[in-house]
């Protein structure tokens, strides 16, 4: 999930930024010794894949949604540290262009999805696949298991980050300042759907891609082997696959509801009866260029603006956003209608345009990043 601004305290968000800065530096250092400039397009494809697959929302128990990330299969192909860079680029672009995740929360989102997920998923895969022949089924099973472990560890980290806010950061009247959910609520709310649904989807997708690569692009599965690079790879099938993935991405619009913990301030008011003061101070400050992958001025964008708290009543602002449940119910908008096929059809052009823009930007930045990191590195056996 993408944590929005306002759910994490500045201490938590800043601490995770502080962790990710040296993590990004270390990732860049490792990339210099494991990749070559010619492999930059492969990293770009990995970043674009992460961006697009996160546009596929799936319905979860409780009326929320979730999505796969693809971090482990990306790490298997380009290495865990290049995956850290690739997925981080995707997450930053999602936050800047589409307001999918907060700006202050970029460090937290990258820590969860771009660090914990690919690194733990990759090394779980390596441990389980150790000694297995390249064609052995144990390898694709290990890849799926690694992705399941990586995604759920990322979900657990997110739940702990949320839960600490509710338990540690409180106003003078003991109400929540940021996320209002403690550990006892956040952990089961995050882990049950990820263990039962999202993690399984991540594992199945990873295993299927692994099997596909063993049939069409076997050399890519040995690309990251200590400091050695494979001798060649086929990029065209991956690009075709990305295009097909993007074409079907609007199917994610059929999943109703919002990911747990990504609610706007209006939803929070309806849920707990008030907007936490700290959340009101940070939520909705940045709306993105194409908010929620919709065209500016569209009905979808208006709904996002309302959810981000732009229309919270003046009374709630003057009172430190501590709106009573009665006040909230008297002025709240009508409940949104279930998503229809007609609504999905109307939203599809903006979703596809957003996907194309996101893929191009993410791919371009990834290529530039890898080329800058590897331009002065020693010559080694390279792809292509």
Secondary structure, 3 states (H helix, E strand, C coil): CCCCCCCCCHHHHHHHHHHHHHHHHHHHHHHHHHCCHHHHHHHHHHHHHHHHHCCCCEECCCCCEECCCCHHHHHHHHCHHHHHHHHHHHHHHHHHHHCCCCCCCHHHHHHHHHHHHHHHHHHHHHHHHCCCCCCCHHHHHHHHHHHHHHHHHHHHHHHHHHHHHHHHCECCCCCECCCCCCHHHHHHHHHHHHHHHHHHHHHHHHHHHHHHHHHHCHHHHHCCECCECCCCCCCHHHHHHHHHHHHCHHHHHHCCCCCCCCCCHHHHHHHHCCCCHHHHHHCCCCCCCCHHHCCCCCHHHHHHHHHCCCCCCHHHHHCCCCCCHHHHHHHCCCCCCCCCHHHHHHHHHHHHHHHHHHHHHHHHHHHHHHHHHHCCCCCCCCCC
